[in-house]
């Protein structure tokens, strides 16, 4: 998301479509969030990738504890779209649930 360290990986290769929601639960993993399956909705940003070669770059940036998968997302205007999301599959011992599903609200970005 804008204002967070990994956003730099999207520079010049993606267009922001807006905020959106995906099904699941959100965990605070310390320096970053993790989306896991479960009841609830997670807020985030939806981008169109202008360069398909960006996908392997994003995979590397996300790391081995995250797996890319298709999900249905709902944009703010109510439109639904299929999108890639990164699900977290790593250790959860220190993870803190974010019940409202909004990482920006839980840990505001330091611009």
N, C-alpha and C positions, 0 to 999 in steps of 0.2 A: 504494500500500500504506500501511497505517497507519504513521504516523511520518515519512512523506515529504511534501514540499511539495504535490504535486498531489492528495493525499488529501482536502484541504479541498473539492475540487470535488464530492465525493460527499456532503458533509454534508447530512443531512436528506432525501436523495433515494434512498438505497440501503441495502440490508441485507446485511451480511457473511454469506455462506454457509459460508465456511471457506477453508482453503488448498487449492490445486489445482495441477495440472501441465498444461502444453500442449506439444505437439511443437514443436521448433525449437531454435535456438541463441540465446544471450544475449550481448549486447555491452555493455560498460561505456563509455558515451559521455561520462563525466565527471560531470555533475550528475544524470544519469538513465540508465536502461538502455534497450536497444533489442532487441526480439525480431525475429529474422530466420529465414527458412526454413533448414532443415538438419537433420541428424541430432542427436538429443538431446532432452532435456526441460528445460523452464523452469518454475521454481516461482514462484507468485504467489498472490494472493488472488482469490477469486471472489465477486462481489456480484450480488444481484438488484436491478435498478433499479425502484424503486417509482414513479418518474415518468418516462415515456418522453420527456418534454421535456428530460431530462438528457443524452440522447445528443448533441445538437448542442453543448451546453455542454462535454462531454468532448472532442468533436472539436476545438473551438477551443483547449481547454487543451493537448491533445496536440500540436497544431501541424501544419504542412504536411509535415513529414518523416515523419509517421506516418499510416497508413491503417487504418481500421477494417475488420475482416473476421470472418466466422464461423470458429470452430474448435471442435473437440471437446476438452473439458477433463476431467480425471479428478480428482475430489475425494478427500480423504484417506481416506474410507471406501470408496473403490473405485467409487462411482457415477460414471457418465459423463454429461456434459451438453453441450449446444451453448451456446456463449457468444461474446460479442464479444471480440476481442483487437485490440490495436493493433500492427501490424507496422511496423518501421522501414524506410524507403526512402531515407534521406539518405546523406550522405558517410560513408565508413568509414575514412578515412586515419588518424584518431586513435583509432578504436575499439579497445578491448582485449577480446578474448574472455574470457568467464566460463565456463570449461569445465564446472563443476558446475551451471550454470544457476540459481544462487540469488543474486540481487542483494543480499538482506538479509545474507547471509553475506559477500559481497564488500565491501559498503559498509554497515555497520550504521547504522540510523537514529539520529539525534541527537534524542531526544525533548525 
